[in-house]
Amino acid sequence: VCKQRNIPRLIYTSTVNVVFGGNPIEEGDEETVPYFPLEKQFNHYSRTKAIADQMVLAANGTLLKGGDQLHTCVLRPPGIYGPEEQRHLPRVAVNIQRRLFNFKFGNHKVQMNWVHIGNLVQAHLLAAEALTSEKGYVASGQAYYIHDGENVIFSEWIVPLFEKLGYRKPWIHIPVLLVWNVTVTHTFRIDKARNQLGYKPKKFSFADSVD
């Protein structure tokens, strides 16, 4: 479509799942963490995201009908939260009400990242600018991890939602092997987005999103 319509910039909203498949990752960056093997991806969402991620980056530099080049980049956010978010928060809320989140698992050292929709929008706007000649096409052919700039412990981060719904926080311990993917640290560095895009994540509170 970009080739046919002479659209010179393409930003693909990918996911950290293109590199994470239950494997521990601590402060991973774009240069050193490889794609998780497609044949080992545990769901179609992650697998198709990884395929599209690679296709978009491979398309960078493609000649357009008008003679210009296509400039592409991908943004890799973790879980997204914020106003009107309909994927994570409602699903977790329903499971809390079903008492499926009465369990605690892992330990306090297991960390992950989240991104507020406001910060993700900021990253997209900056990436769009970074794919122009005025910015030297600095983002052309690049991938960027995007999150709120902090690592969080999920069981603590989600507490405001329990409080809002009037439920006590998890207290039944579950063996790690039964819930492996959410008991494995997977955190990423956003230095590249900060340095090349000028990304400056704002401080948001999950408790505000719960309201």
C-alpha positions in Angstrom: 0.0 0.0 0.0 2.8 2.4 0.9 4.5 1.7 -2.5 1.2 2.2 -4.5 0.2 5.4 -2.7 3.6 6.9 -2.3 3.5 6.9 1.5 7.1 7.6 2.6 6.8 6.8 6.3 5.6 3.7 8.1 5.6 3.1 11.8 4.6 -0.4 13.0 3.3 -0.9 16.5 4.9 -4.2 17.5 5.4 -5.7 20.9 8.1 -6.9 23.3 6.7 -10.4 22.6 8.7 -10.6 19.4 11.7 -11.3 21.6 10.1 -12.6 24.8 8.7 -16.1 25.0 9.1 -17.0 28.6 12.9 -16.5 28.5 14.4 -14.3 31.3 15.5 -10.9 29.9 17.0 -8.2 32.1 17.4 -4.7 30.7 17.4 -6.1 27.1 18.2 -3.7 24.3 17.5 -3.6 20.5 21.0 -4.7 19.5 21.6 -7.7 21.8 18.3 -9.5 22.2 17.3 -11.6 19.2 13.9 -12.5 17.9 12.3 -15.4 19.8 12.1 -18.3 17.4 8.8 -18.3 15.5 8.3 -22.0 15.9 8.5 -21.7 19.7 6.2 -18.7 20.0 3.4 -19.8 22.4 0.5 -17.9 20.7 -0.5 -16.6 17.2 -0.5 -13.0 18.4 3.2 -13.0 19.3 4.1 -15.1 16.2 2.3 -12.8 13.7 3.6 -9.7 15.4 7.2 -11.0 15.0 6.6 -11.8 11.3 5.2 -8.3 10.7 8.0 -6.6 12.8 10.6 -8.2 10.5 8.7 -7.5 7.3 8.4 -3.8 8.2 12.1 -3.4 9.0 13.0 -5.3 5.8 10.8 -2.9 3.8 12.9 0.1 4.8 14.5 1.7 1.8 12.0 0.3 -0.7 11.5 2.5 -3.7 8.1 4.2 -4.1 6.3 4.8 -7.4 7.3 8.5 -7.2 11.0 7.7 -6.9 11.3 8.4 -3.2 12.3 5.8 -0.6 10.1 4.2 2.1 11.3 4.8 5.6 10.1 2.4 8.3 10.6 1.7 12.0 8.9 -0.4 14.7 8.0 0.4 18.3 7.9 -2.4 20.8 5.7 -1.7 23.8 4.9 -4.1 26.6 1.4 -4.2 28.1 -0.5 -0.9 27.5 -2.8 0.8 30.1 -4.6 4.1 30.4 -8.0 5.7 29.6 -10.3 3.6 27.4 -7.8 0.7 27.2 -9.9 -2.4 26.5 -7.4 -5.3 26.3 -5.6 -5.7 29.7 -7.5 -3.8 32.4 -11.0 -5.1 31.7 -9.7 -8.6 31.3 -7.8 -8.5 34.6 -10.8 -6.9 36.4 -13.1 -9.7 35.2 -10.6 -12.3 36.4 -10.4 -10.6 39.8 -14.2 -10.6 40.1 -14.1 -14.3 39.3 -11.5 -14.8 42.1 -9.0 -16.1 39.6 -6.4 -13.5 40.9 -6.6 -14.7 44.5 -3.2 -16.2 43.9 0.3 -14.8 44.2 3.3 -16.3 42.4 7.0 -15.8 41.8 8.9 -13.5 44.1 9.3 -9.8 44.7 12.4 -9.8 42.4 10.5 -10.6 39.2 10.0 -7.4 37.2 8.4 -6.3 34.0 7.5 -3.1 32.1 4.2 -1.3 31.2 3.4 1.7 29.1 0.7 4.3 29.5 -1.1 5.1 26.3 0.0 8.8 26.6 3.7 7.8 26.5 3.0 5.4 23.6 1.3 8.2 21.6 4.3 10.4 22.4 6.7 7.8 21.0 4.7 7.4 17.8 4.7 11.2 17.2 8.4 11.4 17.8 9.1 8.4 15.5 7.1 10.0 12.7 9.3 13.1 13.0 12.4 10.9 13.1 11.5 9.4 9.8 11.9 12.8 8.0 14.8 14.5 6.3 14.6 17.3 8.9 15.6 14.7 11.5 18.1 12.9 9.2 15.9 9.8 9.0 17.5 8.8 12.3 14.7 6.2 12.9 14.9 4.7 9.4 15.1 0.9 9.7 15.2 1.0 13.5 13.3 -0.8 16.3 12.6 0.8 19.7 11.4 -0.5 23.0 8.9 1.9 24.5 7.6 1.9 28.1 7.1 4.2 31.2 10.8 4.2 32.0 10.6 2.0 35.1 10.5 -1.7 36.1 7.6 -2.8 38.2 6.5 -5.9 40.2 3.2 -7.0 38.7 1.6 -8.2 41.9 2.3 -4.8 43.5 1.5 -2.7 40.5 -1.9 -4.2 40.1 -3.0 -3.6 43.8 -5.0 -0.4 43.0 -7.3 -2.4 40.8 -8.0 -4.8 43.6 -8.7 -1.9 46.0 -11.0 -0.2 43.5 -13.1 -3.4 43.0 -13.2 -4.0 46.8 -11.2 -7.3 46.8 -8.2 -8.2 49.0 -4.9 -8.6 47.2 -3.6 -12.1 46.2 -2.7 -14.3 49.1 -2.7 -17.9 47.9 0.7 -19.0 46.7 1.0 -20.8 43.3 4.2 -22.7 42.2 6.2 -20.8 39.6 6.1 -23.6 37.0 2.3 -23.2 36.6 2.5 -19.6 35.6 6.0 -19.3 34.2 5.6 -16.4 31.7 4.4 -14.0 34.4 7.0 -15.1 36.9 10.0 -14.4 34.7 11.7 -11.0 34.7 11.5 -9.4 31.2 12.6 -5.8 31.3 14.0 -3.6 28.5 16.1 -0.5 28.1 14.7 2.6 26.4 17.9 4.4 26.0 17.8 4.2 22.2 14.4 5.8 22.1 15.5 8.5 24.5 18.6 9.3 22.5 17.4 9.0 18.9 13.8 10.0 19.2 14.0 12.4 22.2 11.5 10.1 24.1 10.8 11.4 27.6 8.2 9.2 29.3 5.9 11.1 31.6 5.1 9.8 35.1 1.7 8.1 35.2 -0.1 6.2 38.0 -1.9 3.0 37.4 -4.2 4.0 40.2 -5.4 6.9 38.1 -6.3 4.6 35.2 -8.3 2.4 37.5 -10.5 5.4 38.3 
